[in-house]
Amino acid sequence: MFDISFTEMMLIGVVALVVIGPERLPKVARAAGHLLGRAQRYVSDVKSDINREIQLDELKKLRSEIQDSARSVEQSLNSEVQAARQAMTHTAQAVKGETDTSGPSTQATLAPTAPTPAAVASTVTPAADAPDSPQKPAGTV
């Protein structure tokens, strides 16, 4: 705190002994020690309060930065969701528009027709129709 050397302290002690006297010097030294201790505690309390305020200020800044970044993420996410909704709406309208413009002509082509004999013959296999023939995997004898 103060830059006082040992010889300067000894000089102050001798002057105090001469001025105050040997009977009252211990009481004065004890009172001075208590005052110095209180002053040091006060200074350390002030330092800790200042450090606490600095840390609180830093935490507030960090909190605001995090909130700002959260807001930006939320905005970008909302914009992406909105873009996806617009794309889905556009696609749904395009599909609906195609079905509306095609009208009855596609329904007529999708109407069930009778299967041709060639189509029926190609879908039926002889091994599947034979109830007594066991089915063997391909490549076995």
Secondary structure, DSSP 8 states (H G I E B T S, - for coil): -----HHHHHHHHHHHHHHH-TTTHHHHHHHHHHHHHHHHHHHHHHHHHHHHHHHHHHHHHHHHHHHHHHHHHHHHHHHHHHHHHHHHHHHHHHHHHHHHHHHHHHHHHTS-----HHHHHHH--HHHH-SSS----TT--
